[in-house]
Amino acid sequence: MPMGRVLAMLLLLAARAGVPCATAGVTSPYRRSLQMLPDMPLDADVFRPPPGFNAPEQVHITLGDQTGRAMIVSWVTPEHAGSNVVRYGLSAHHLTFTAEGTVQRYTFGPSYKSGYIHHATLTDLEYGTRYLYRIGFGYAVRTFSFKTPPKPGPDVPFKFGLIGDLGQTYHSNDTLTHYEASNADAVLFIGDLSYADNYPQHDNNRWDSWGRFTERVVAYQPWIWTTGNHELDFVPEIGETEPFKPFRNRYPTPFAASGSTQPHWYSVRMASAHVIVLSSYSAYGKYTPQWAWLKAELARVDRSVTPWLVVCVHSPWYNSNDYHYMEGETMRVQFEQWLVDARADLVLAGHVHSYERTHRVSNVAYDVANGKATPVLNGSAPAYVNIGDGGNIEGLADKFRWPQPDYSAFREASFGHATLEIMNRTHALYQWHRNDDGVKVVADEAWFTNRHFLPTDTN
Ligand SMILES: [Fe+2]
């Protein structure tokens, strides 16, 4: 066992021996330049199209079913539709399977027309297996690979990357580079992808550049997409009144496999985790489709197979930063009791361009008349992580509220990413990495114990 892991386990044992975990929160004294960096220019090397006429670009994959025995491969051909077939198999010389995809284009505003956007679903995959896949035609053939997640089971280890609000600045590039060094298996992406909407008429060329920028990772491992406000692209003044139009054309999700009716809320089951993705920007009031789906979905969670219940939602329910303060409050009021009752382990949010981790906390006693509207430490409740620190063009959210609330365990206005490494049914190691440090430096760390199998443990 590596020395770092041994130390972490010793700290965990100390905590379990009675050292209280719900100590006063820490506001990191770490200081850095708050200089806001612009997006990388369109001729930056990370945006360079691949060589060859009509070469497939912006390649990315996500799960094609709930558990990873199917994978959706998406790509764009810029000049014409070209081949719509994915060949795949266990080695480059035996790409014996084929998947026929769909192809579509969309327009945005008066001047943008997308390339040819392809989506093909690779099926009948084996769990925990590396596949190679090939797309393109003629001189512009490209080959990639991915490993399917292991078969779901209570003690199957798995390492998630946690990234939110990434954008396409130099900071974004740092975040992606640091994440690449983490050796994680998949990313839970917590919303706000390209930030193309910061440009006049939401210049969708910035959706294309973001697709080329992130390909170096997301073509090789599945990213699970949460919808953020920067995916809305609602611009009635230029005739764009269909919310989420670029996102829905470019980034499919396996929503139907979990009984959802919209791509913005759904679930996947990977290794020992049941991951629920919610949409802050779709209706969630009582009786709405998302409300009805979540109610049914929580009843489907089987902790004996997937012990870890993780929820992704863009707008945070607990956040002690001035930016976007209380924007997630109505959704918290709607759903928090359900997550406490379900003993959810972790709620991941973004939106606030800063980092924060809370203790296990709830605020569910309030009934309008009783005055009990204060968050309290609650061992049955999830911990909350705000990971909206991917590094986008809007800069850092550096104005924290004072005093630091009791529920806030650690907060810092830095860009970075986190990982959640599930060890078994009882323990998961969570680590946050700020971009300003070396790729192996951990700036915040916590061991989470499972709320189902260790319900009274203090971590
Ligand atoms: Fe956001």
Residues whose N, C-alpha, C, O or C-beta is under 5 A from the ligand:
A	BS01	LIG	D192 G228 N229 H351
